[in-house]
């Protein structure tokens, strides 16, 4: 970055050890002008995800932030352990993040579709028990046969504190750990722009989400990092995501579009996200849920 001398911003008569005396008012004006000049040359940041940068992607990034919601789900799972005659029942409470992918006005009402993780909203299924996100000695594992999983209660909380109880799981894809929540809350929410291009290695990324313990109804937490490895339908990245941020949108800082959905955290604070690929995994679960995509 080009260096700007502080002296260059000062009036010539103020530079040097033998400057002429000037009235106090003129000196004050000069100092204020200097401070304004230094502020103009400072690098813009995204403290609290707000920025005055001229980056054209900033508007879409703010839209992604506004689309984020907090999700809480009570899931009831029945599974059978090898060697036991009777199935077990597990009741769990999951919390995570989601973001709005579509809003439809129909029959005088608003229907909202929220994308999140299957392990947050839908629990586990018989075809993919590895989707279980439960922990502890009573949890179902990938070696157990999951007979049925049912979401008994689903709550979505908006950033203004509004609690939406009229929510249900419209579709789930546990192979890719994705789920779509259908929501009726009477409010028109921001819709996150989805990318139709895959992320590339070393691309700078951002993520919004709600860590566990963060008050629902507040602005989501903001983290940044870069893509480190590409898989078939997923990618690794260096965003230091926290527990509770599963289902968070991962987006390109260049294009301002969502390229992935956060699914888990790996060792050494390296995240792992499922790539949003319209032509592959994501399109299937969205079509199954009946999401009206443009």
Order of alpha helices (4+ residues) and beta strands (2+ residues): alpha-alpha-alpha-beta-beta-beta-alpha-beta-beta-beta-beta-beta-beta-beta-beta-beta-beta-alpha
